[in-house]
Amino acid sequence: MSITPGTYNITNVAYTNRLIDLTGSNPAENTLIIGHHLNKTPSGYGNQQWTLVQLPHTTIYTMQAVNPQSYVRVRDDNLVDGAALVGSQQPTPVSIESAGNSGQFRIKIPNLGLALTLPSDANSTPIVLGEVDETSTNQLWAFESVSAV
């Protein structure tokens, strides 16, 4: 199963009440990307909706918040375990791979063995890169098309 380019709410599998969220809908460079509860308010919802664009002839994607239009990027391009994800005008490309479970995916940095990881259920926990752990559900994500919300 693969992900179709489009716009999604992306929820962590381990912490099902936490979505990928651009903190405070802040368009400033290096604004933290966090796990946050669903925020269905007119001013805050677009920062939890992510448009996936597939790069031509690849299985690589960019992820961009609907509002504001900031891309997911690894802070300072520091592609190491524990690095924070931030909003940026420049994307860090990712691969989105089925985890073998119905509707569950791992978002990875291509060819590096690092995946987007939500370390805690606490609201506003920064999403970081973590070494891929096939047994860890906090590295798994469910994608819900915004047309289905």
PyMOL commands that set and color helices and strands:
alter all, ss='L'
color gray80, all
select helices_A, chain A and resi 23-25+45-48+75-77+137-139+146-148
alter helices_A, ss='H'
color red, helices_A
select strands_A, chain A and resi 6-12+19-22+31-36+49-54+60-65+71-74+85-88+94-98+104-109+114-117+125-126+128-131+140-145
alter strands_A, ss='S'
color yellow, strands_A
deselect
rebuild
show_as cartoon
